[in-house]
């Protein structure tokens, strides 16, 4: 040790970091030593704390770029750790998806294995798969809808893949993605549910009222009761009538039934059943909404 500075060997002994590693950190710019007259690296006392911080962050798996940002003050320690955790969360979720996909192929009956393999090979990443669902439902959030309502709508229509999916959930999600990528389904959906939205002044109020009708129907749907007229259907129709500035009349019900006919399409029914398998809900909102549409269809008949 010379004066108030440390040689590289002294620094290594104080921190437990090998000399070779200290040299590497110097070359990467994490440490900024001075030079003695003889050209040797000299470190001030503050370097001990700085190097200990580097050592601990490296022990947590943070990369040199993240550590450099922390040392330079461009990123807080909390933010750097949170970003690293988020990265690991995604890696763990990706590995969990792959593991369940492999199990799904392994557990398939020999006669179904080739088809199962083909299905799952098209959806190799749950995060990318979720983007496909979002693209299908994004147009539903257009217009003057409050942000919270838009997020809720996307959460329902585009459920996120489970963090630790079962093989059955991976298969269901893959099927859901294939349905979402069907252009014919997207056209049907936008031609029915989105029609006349330019005439609705408050889409947020409409969605909230429809959600209330679904909640009212939930016990019947969860209990397996078939679609039937009643308070839930009346509230559902009233929500749409109020949004369009009209009343609940037989003529309006027939018009609403025609406008939402595409939402009763077998592919949409399949979509909501698969969504329920993924979220493990007894009566997903999509299934409950379809139940109300079927009840409307029966009331018109």
C-alpha positions as a LaTeX table, in Angstrom:
\begin{tabular}{lrrr}
\hline
Residue & $x$ (\AA) & $y$ (\AA) & $z$ (\AA) \\
\hline
Unk1 & 0.00 & 0.00 & 0.00 \\
Unk2 & 1.31 & 3.48 & $-0.91$ \\
Unk3 & $-0.09$ & 6.48 & 0.91 \\
Unk4 & $-3.87$ & 6.33 & 0.84 \\
Unk5 & $-4.07$ & 4.06 & $-2.20$ \\
Unk6 & $-4.13$ & 0.29 & $-2.63$ \\
Unk7 & $-2.24$ & $-1.89$ & $-5.01$ \\
Unk8 & $-4.14$ & $-4.47$ & $-7.01$ \\
Unk9 & $-3.00$ & $-7.26$ & $-4.70$ \\
Unk10 & $-4.18$ & $-5.38$ & $-1.60$ \\
Unk11 & $-7.51$ & $-4.72$ & $-3.26$ \\
Unk12 & $-7.87$ & $-8.39$ & $-4.13$ \\
Unk13 & $-7.18$ & $-9.44$ & $-0.52$ \\
Unk14 & $-9.68$ & $-6.95$ & 0.91 \\
Unk15 & $-12.52$ & $-7.90$ & $-1.44$ \\
Unk16 & $-11.84$ & $-11.54$ & $-2.25$ \\
Unk17 & $-11.91$ & $-10.71$ & $-5.98$ \\
Unk18 & $-9.07$ & $-12.33$ & $-7.95$ \\
Unk19 & $-6.43$ & $-10.05$ & $-9.43$ \\
Unk20 & $-7.23$ & $-11.27$ & $-12.92$ \\
Unk21 & $-10.88$ & $-10.32$ & $-12.48$ \\
Unk22 & $-9.96$ & $-6.87$ & $-11.14$ \\
Unk23 & $-7.84$ & $-6.27$ & $-14.24$ \\
Unk24 & $-10.80$ & $-7.30$ & $-16.40$ \\
Unk25 & $-13.11$ & $-4.87$ & $-14.58$ \\
Unk26 & $-10.56$ & $-2.11$ & $-15.11$ \\
Unk27 & $-10.38$ & $-2.88$ & $-18.82$ \\
Unk28 & $-14.22$ & $-2.80$ & $-19.00$ \\
Unk29 & $-14.38$ & 0.57 & $-17.27$ \\
Unk30 & $-16.07$ & $-0.59$ & $-14.06$ \\
Unk31 & $-13.01$ & 0.47 & $-12.03$ \\
Unk32 & $-10.92$ & 3.55 & $-12.72$ \\
Unk33 & $-7.50$ & 3.20 & $-11.11$ \\
Unk34 & $-4.76$ & 5.78 & $-11.07$ \\
Unk35 & $-1.21$ & 4.90 & $-12.17$ \\
Unk36 & 1.92 & 5.04 & $-10.04$ \\
Unk37 & 5.17 & 6.48 & $-11.30$ \\
Unk38 & 6.14 & 2.95 & $-12.25$ \\
Unk39 & 2.92 & 2.46 & $-14.19$ \\
Unk40 & 1.20 & 0.19 & $-11.65$ \\
Unk41 & $-2.53$ & 0.42 & $-10.95$ \\
Unk42 & $-3.42$ & 2.21 & $-7.70$ \\
Unk43 & $-6.89$ & 2.30 & $-6.17$ \\
Unk44 & $-8.39$ & 4.69 & $-3.64$ \\
Unk45 & $-10.24$ & 3.46 & $-0.55$ \\
Unk46 & $-13.68$ & 4.02 & $-2.15$ \\
Unk47 & $-12.84$ & 1.37 & $-4.73$ \\
Unk48 & $-13.24$ & $-1.31$ & $-2.05$ \\
Unk49 & $-16.97$ & $-0.51$ & $-1.70$ \\
Unk50 & $-17.34$ & $-0.10$ & $-5.45$ \\
Unk51 & $-15.72$ & $-3.46$ & $-6.16$ \\
Unk52 & $-17.76$ & $-5.20$ & $-3.44$ \\
Unk53 & $-20.91$ & $-3.86$ & $-5.08$ \\
Unk54 & $-19.75$ & $-5.16$ & $-8.45$ \\
Unk55 & $-18.97$ & $-8.55$ & $-6.91$ \\
Unk56 & $-22.39$ & $-8.81$ & $-5.29$ \\
Unk57 & $-24.27$ & $-7.76$ & $-8.40$ \\
Unk58 & $-22.31$ & $-10.26$ & $-10.46$ \\
Unk59 & $-23.21$ & $-12.87$ & $-7.86$ \\
Unk60 & $-26.88$ & $-12.13$ & $-8.57$ \\
Unk61 & $-26.24$ & $-12.64$ & $-12.26$ \\
Unk62 & $-26.42$ & $-9.03$ & $-13.48$ \\
Unk63 & $-24.52$ & $-8.31$ & $-16.67$ \\
Unk64 & $-21.70$ & $-5.82$ & $-16.98$ \\
Unk65 & $-23.86$ & $-3.34$ & $-18.87$ \\
Unk66 & $-26.44$ & $-3.22$ & $-16.07$ \\
Unk67 & $-23.73$ & $-2.91$ & $-13.43$ \\
Unk68 & $-22.07$ & $-0.07$ & $-15.35$ \\
Unk69 & $-25.41$ & 1.78 & $-15.46$ \\
Unk70 & $-25.77$ & 1.41 & $-11.68$ \\
Unk71 & $-22.24$ & 2.62 & $-11.00$ \\
Unk72 & $-22.68$ & 5.58 & $-13.37$ \\
Unk73 & $-25.97$ & 6.59 & $-11.74$ \\
Unk74 & $-27.97$ & 5.99 & $-14.91$ \\
Unk75 & $-30.02$ & 3.30 & $-13.21$ \\
Unk76 & $-30.90$ & 2.72 & $-9.56$ \\
Unk77 & $-29.96$ & $-0.51$ & $-7.83$ \\
Unk78 & $-33.64$ & $-1.33$ & $-7.32$ \\
Unk79 & $-34.44$ & $-0.80$ & $-11.02$ \\
Unk80 & $-31.47$ & $-2.89$ & $-12.15$ \\
Unk81 & $-32.46$ & $-5.77$ & $-9.87$ \\
Unk82 & $-36.11$ & $-5.52$ & $-10.97$ \\
Unk83 & $-35.10$ & $-5.62$ & $-14.64$ \\
Unk84 & $-32.94$ & $-8.69$ & $-14.05$ \\
Unk85 & $-35.78$ & $-10.40$ & $-12.22$ \\
Unk86 & $-38.19$ & $-9.62$ & $-15.07$ \\
Unk87 & $-35.73$ & $-11.15$ & $-17.52$ \\
Unk88 & $-35.45$ & $-14.28$ & $-15.41$ \\
Unk89 & $-39.24$ & $-14.46$ & $-15.05$ \\
Unk90 & $-39.54$ & $-14.55$ & $-18.82$ \\
Unk91 & $-36.82$ & $-17.16$ & $-19.15$ \\
Unk92 & $-38.47$ & $-19.35$ & $-16.51$ \\
Unk93 & $-41.88$ & $-18.96$ & $-18.18$ \\
Unk94 & $-40.37$ & $-19.86$ & $-21.56$ \\
Unk95 & $-38.73$ & $-22.96$ & $-20.12$ \\
Unk96 & $-41.98$ & $-23.93$ & $-18.36$ \\
Unk97 & $-43.85$ & $-23.56$ & $-21.65$ \\
Unk98 & $-41.33$ & $-25.74$ & $-23.50$ \\
Unk99 & $-41.39$ & $-28.37$ & $-20.79$ \\
Unk100 & $-45.17$ & $-28.62$ & $-20.83$ \\
Unk101 & $-45.21$ & $-28.67$ & $-24.64$ \\
Unk102 & $-42.80$ & $-31.60$ & $-24.63$ \\
Unk103 & $-44.93$ & $-33.38$ & $-22.05$ \\
Unk104 & $-48.04$ & $-32.73$ & $-24.13$ \\
Unk105 & $-46.45$ & $-34.46$ & $-27.12$ \\
Unk106 & $-45.12$ & $-37.25$ & $-24.95$ \\
Unk107 & $-48.50$ & $-37.89$ & $-23.32$ \\
Unk108 & $-50.51$ & $-37.80$ & $-26.55$ \\
Unk109 & $-51.90$ & $-41.05$ & $-27.88$ \\
Unk110 & $-49.66$ & $-42.53$ & $-30.60$ \\
Unk111 & $-52.30$ & $-41.83$ & $-33.25$ \\
Unk112 & $-52.55$ & $-38.17$ & $-32.15$ \\
Unk113 & $-48.88$ & $-37.48$ & $-31.57$ \\
Unk114 & $-48.03$ & $-36.21$ & $-35.05$ \\
Unk115 & $-50.95$ & $-33.75$ & $-35.04$ \\
Unk116 & $-50.09$ & $-32.61$ & $-31.51$ \\
Unk117 & $-46.48$ & $-32.04$ & $-32.55$ \\
Unk118 & $-47.58$ & $-30.01$ & $-35.58$ \\
Unk119 & $-49.89$ & $-27.87$ & $-33.45$ \\
Unk120 & $-47.34$ & $-27.08$ & $-30.74$ \\
Unk121 & $-44.48$ & $-26.47$ & $-33.15$ \\
Unk122 & $-46.44$ & $-23.49$ & $-34.50$ \\
Unk123 & $-46.62$ & $-21.87$ & $-31.04$ \\
Unk124 & $-43.21$ & $-22.13$ & $-29.45$ \\
Unk125 & $-43.37$ & $-19.12$ & $-27.14$ \\
Unk126 & $-46.26$ & $-18.12$ & $-24.90$ \\
Unk127 & $-45.28$ & $-14.43$ & $-24.97$ \\
Unk128 & $-45.29$ & $-14.23$ & $-28.77$ \\
Unk129 & $-48.51$ & $-16.26$ & $-28.81$ \\
Unk130 & $-50.19$ & $-13.71$ & $-26.55$ \\
Unk131 & $-49.39$ & $-10.96$ & $-29.04$ \\
Unk132 & $-51.49$ & $-12.81$ & $-31.63$ \\
Unk133 & $-54.50$ & $-12.73$ & $-29.30$ \\
Unk134 & $-53.99$ & $-9.04$ & $-28.59$ \\
Unk135 & $-53.97$ & $-8.24$ & $-32.32$ \\
Unk136 & $-57.35$ & $-9.93$ & $-32.69$ \\
Unk137 & $-58.99$ & $-7.98$ & $-29.88$ \\
Unk138 & $-57.19$ & $-4.64$ & $-30.16$ \\
Unk139 & $-59.84$ & $-3.15$ & $-32.50$ \\
Unk140 & $-62.42$ & $-3.76$ & $-29.77$ \\
Unk141 & $-60.66$ & $-1.14$ & $-27.66$ \\
Unk142 & $-60.82$ & 1.57 & $-30.31$ \\
Unk143 & $-62.96$ & 4.61 & $-29.71$ \\
Unk144 & $-63.52$ & 6.69 & $-26.57$ \\
Unk145 & $-63.00$ & 3.84 & $-24.10$ \\
Unk146 & $-61.39$ & 4.57 & $-20.71$ \\
Unk147 & $-57.91$ & 2.97 & $-20.44$ \\
Unk148 & $-58.97$ & 0.75 & $-17.54$ \\
Unk149 & $-61.89$ & $-0.58$ & $-19.55$ \\
Unk150 & $-59.66$ & $-1.22$ & $-22.57$ \\
Unk151 & $-57.17$ & $-3.15$ & $-20.44$ \\
Unk152 & $-59.95$ & $-5.19$ & $-18.88$ \\
Unk153 & $-61.33$ & $-6.03$ & $-22.30$ \\
Unk154 & $-57.92$ & $-7.19$ & $-23.54$ \\
Unk155 & $-57.38$ & $-9.24$ & $-20.38$ \\
Unk156 & $-60.63$ & $-11.08$ & $-21.08$ \\
Unk157 & $-60.22$ & $-11.53$ & $-24.83$ \\
Unk158 & $-56.48$ & $-12.16$ & $-24.78$ \\
Unk159 & $-55.67$ & $-14.12$ & $-21.60$ \\
Unk160 & $-52.00$ & $-14.34$ & $-20.79$ \\
Unk161 & $-50.38$ & $-17.78$ & $-20.79$ \\
Unk162 & $-50.09$ & $-19.27$ & $-17.28$ \\
Unk163 & $-46.63$ & $-18.88$ & $-15.73$ \\
Unk164 & $-46.46$ & $-22.63$ & $-15.10$ \\
Unk165 & $-48.85$ & $-24.09$ & $-17.67$ \\
Unk166 & $-50.01$ & $-27.68$ & $-17.65$ \\
Unk167 & $-49.66$ & $-29.69$ & $-20.87$ \\
Unk168 & $-53.42$ & $-29.31$ & $-21.40$ \\
Unk169 & $-53.19$ & $-25.52$ & $-21.04$ \\
Unk170 & $-50.34$ & $-25.34$ & $-23.55$ \\
Unk171 & $-52.41$ & $-27.31$ & $-26.06$ \\
Unk172 & $-55.46$ & $-25.12$ & $-25.40$ \\
Unk173 & $-53.40$ & $-21.95$ & $-25.83$ \\
Unk174 & $-51.94$ & $-23.19$ & $-29.10$ \\
Unk175 & $-55.43$ & $-23.91$ & $-30.41$ \\
Unk176 & $-56.57$ & $-20.48$ & $-29.23$ \\
Unk177 & $-53.74$ & $-18.81$ & $-31.14$ \\
Unk178 & $-54.61$ & $-20.66$ & $-34.33$ \\
Unk179 & $-58.20$ & $-19.48$ & $-34.00$ \\
Unk180 & $-57.06$ & $-15.90$ & $-33.37$ \\
Unk181 & $-54.91$ & $-16.01$ & $-36.50$ \\
Unk182 & $-57.92$ & $-17.01$ & $-38.62$ \\
Unk183 & $-58.68$ & $-13.94$ & $-40.77$ \\
Unk184 & $-62.24$ & $-15.10$ & $-41.40$ \\
Unk185 & $-62.87$ & $-15.16$ & $-37.65$ \\
Unk186 & $-61.46$ & $-11.66$ & $-37.23$ \\
Unk187 & $-63.65$ & $-10.32$ & $-40.04$ \\
Unk188 & $-66.75$ & $-11.91$ & $-38.51$ \\
Unk189 & $-65.94$ & $-10.52$ & $-35.10$ \\
Unk190 & $-65.35$ & $-6.98$ & $-36.33$ \\
Unk191 & $-68.42$ & $-7.05$ & $-38.55$ \\
Unk192 & $-70.68$ & $-7.92$ & $-35.65$ \\
Unk193 & $-69.58$ & $-6.63$ & $-32.28$ \\
Unk194 & $-67.84$ & $-3.54$ & $-33.60$ \\
Unk195 & $-70.64$ & $-2.36$ & $-35.84$ \\
Unk196 & $-72.36$ & 0.90 & $-34.80$ \\
Unk197 & $-69.65$ & 1.74 & $-32.27$ \\
Unk198 & $-69.35$ & 5.12 & $-33.93$ \\
Unk199 & $-72.93$ & 5.78 & $-32.78$ \\
Unk200 & $-72.14$ & 5.02 & $-29.13$ \\
Unk201 & $-71.09$ & 8.04 & $-27.10$ \\
Unk202 & $-69.80$ & 6.16 & $-24.06$ \\
Unk203 & $-68.29$ & 2.76 & $-24.86$ \\
Unk204 & $-66.93$ & 2.48 & $-21.33$ \\
Unk205 & $-70.45$ & 2.69 & $-19.91$ \\
Unk206 & $-71.67$ & 0.06 & $-22.37$ \\
Unk207 & $-68.91$ & $-2.38$ & $-21.47$ \\
Unk208 & $-69.51$ & $-1.81$ & $-17.75$ \\
Unk209 & $-73.25$ & $-2.47$ & $-18.16$ \\
Unk210 & $-72.64$ & $-5.62$ & $-20.22$ \\
Unk211 & $-70.17$ & $-6.81$ & $-17.58$ \\
Unk212 & $-72.86$ & $-6.31$ & $-14.93$ \\
Unk213 & $-75.26$ & $-8.45$ & $-16.99$ \\
Unk214 & $-72.60$ & $-11.16$ & $-17.26$ \\
Unk215 & $-72.14$ & $-11.11$ & $-13.49$ \\
Unk216 & $-75.88$ & $-11.51$ & $-13.05$ \\
Unk217 & $-75.87$ & $-14.53$ & $-15.38$ \\
Unk218 & $-72.74$ & $-16.08$ & $-13.84$ \\
Unk219 & $-74.50$ & $-18.33$ & $-11.26$ \\
Unk220 & $-76.70$ & $-19.91$ & $-13.93$ \\
Unk221 & $-73.81$ & $-20.45$ & $-16.34$ \\
Unk222 & $-71.57$ & $-21.90$ & $-13.63$ \\
Unk223 & $-74.38$ & $-24.23$ & $-12.55$ \\
Unk224 & $-74.84$ & $-25.48$ & $-16.10$ \\
Unk225 & $-78.30$ & $-23.97$ & $-16.57$ \\
Unk226 & $-79.22$ & $-23.56$ & $-20.23$ \\
Unk227 & $-79.70$ & $-20.11$ & $-21.79$ \\
Unk228 & $-83.06$ & $-18.61$ & $-20.87$ \\
Unk229 & $-84.77$ & $-15.21$ & $-20.67$ \\
Unk230 & $-84.66$ & $-13.46$ & $-17.34$ \\
Unk231 & $-83.17$ & $-10.52$ & $-15.41$ \\
Unk232 & $-79.65$ & $-11.07$ & $-16.78$ \\
Unk233 & $-80.83$ & $-10.97$ & $-20.40$ \\
Unk234 & $-83.05$ & $-7.95$ & $-19.71$ \\
Unk235 & $-80.08$ & $-6.06$ & $-18.28$ \\
Unk236 & $-77.93$ & $-7.10$ & $-21.24$ \\
Unk237 & $-80.46$ & $-5.82$ & $-23.79$ \\
Unk238 & $-81.09$ & $-2.66$ & $-21.77$ \\
Unk239 & $-77.36$ & $-1.90$ & $-21.81$ \\
Unk240 & $-77.23$ & $-1.99$ & $-25.61$ \\
Unk241 & $-80.50$ & $-0.09$ & $-25.98$ \\
Unk242 & $-79.35$ & 2.68 & $-23.65$ \\
Unk243 & $-76.01$ & 2.94 & $-25.49$ \\
Unk244 & $-77.87$ & 3.50 & $-28.76$ \\
Unk245 & $-80.44$ & 5.84 & $-27.25$ \\
Unk246 & $-83.44$ & 3.59 & $-27.78$ \\
Unk247 & $-85.62$ & 1.20 & $-25.80$ \\
Unk248 & $-85.93$ & $-2.54$ & $-25.28$ \\
Unk249 & $-88.53$ & $-3.54$ & $-27.85$ \\
Unk250 & $-89.11$ & $-6.78$ & $-29.79$ \\
Unk251 & $-87.85$ & $-5.01$ & $-32.91$ \\
Unk252 & $-84.67$ & $-3.87$ & $-31.13$ \\
Unk253 & $-84.05$ & $-7.39$ & $-29.81$ \\
Unk254 & $-84.33$ & $-8.81$ & $-33.31$ \\
Unk255 & $-81.87$ & $-6.21$ & $-34.62$ \\
Unk256 & $-79.44$ & $-6.85$ & $-31.76$ \\
Unk257 & $-79.73$ & $-10.58$ & $-32.35$ \\
Unk258 & $-78.85$ & $-10.15$ & $-36.02$ \\
Unk259 & $-75.94$ & $-7.84$ & $-35.22$ \\
Unk260 & $-74.38$ & $-10.27$ & $-32.74$ \\
Unk261 & $-75.06$ & $-13.46$ & $-34.72$ \\
Unk262 & $-71.37$ & $-13.86$ & $-35.60$ \\
Unk263 & $-70.53$ & $-13.96$ & $-31.89$ \\
Unk264 & $-72.49$ & $-17.21$ & $-31.69$ \\
Unk265 & $-70.39$ & $-18.79$ & $-34.44$ \\
Unk266 & $-68.94$ & $-22.22$ & $-33.52$ \\
Unk267 & $-65.41$ & $-20.83$ & $-33.75$ \\
Unk268 & $-66.20$ & $-18.12$ & $-31.23$ \\
Unk269 & $-67.77$ & $-20.68$ & $-28.92$ \\
Unk270 & $-64.64$ & $-22.78$ & $-29.23$ \\
Unk271 & $-62.50$ & $-19.70$ & $-28.55$ \\
Unk272 & $-64.21$ & $-18.97$ & $-25.26$ \\
Unk273 & $-64.17$ & $-22.60$ & $-24.14$ \\
Unk274 & $-60.42$ & $-22.73$ & $-24.75$ \\
Unk275 & $-59.97$ & $-19.43$ & $-22.89$ \\
Unk276 & $-61.78$ & $-21.00$ & $-19.94$ \\
Unk277 & $-59.43$ & $-23.97$ & $-19.98$ \\
Unk278 & $-56.48$ & $-21.60$ & $-19.85$ \\
Unk279 & $-57.79$ & $-19.40$ & $-17.04$ \\
Unk280 & $-59.42$ & $-22.32$ & $-15.21$ \\
Unk281 & $-62.57$ & $-20.29$ & $-14.57$ \\
Unk282 & $-65.93$ & $-22.03$ & $-14.00$ \\
Unk283 & $-67.73$ & $-19.53$ & $-16.25$ \\
Unk284 & $-65.42$ & $-17.18$ & $-18.20$ \\
Unk285 & $-66.86$ & $-13.84$ & $-19.26$ \\
Unk286 & $-66.76$ & $-14.91$ & $-22.92$ \\
Unk287 & $-68.77$ & $-18.05$ & $-22.19$ \\
Unk288 & $-71.23$ & $-16.08$ & $-20.08$ \\
Unk289 & $-71.57$ & $-13.47$ & $-22.83$ \\
Unk290 & $-72.34$ & $-16.22$ & $-25.36$ \\
Unk291 & $-74.92$ & $-17.63$ & $-22.95$ \\
Unk292 & $-76.66$ & $-14.24$ & $-22.96$ \\
Unk293 & $-76.56$ & $-14.14$ & $-26.75$ \\
Unk294 & $-78.13$ & $-17.59$ & $-26.89$ \\
Unk295 & $-80.79$ & $-16.45$ & $-24.43$ \\
Unk296 & $-81.44$ & $-13.44$ & $-26.67$ \\
Unk297 & $-81.73$ & $-15.70$ & $-29.71$ \\
Unk298 & $-84.28$ & $-17.88$ & $-27.89$ \\
Unk299 & $-86.26$ & $-14.88$ & $-26.70$ \\
Unk300 & $-86.51$ & $-13.65$ & $-30.29$ \\
Unk301 & $-87.62$ & $-17.05$ & $-31.52$ \\
\hline
\end{tabular}
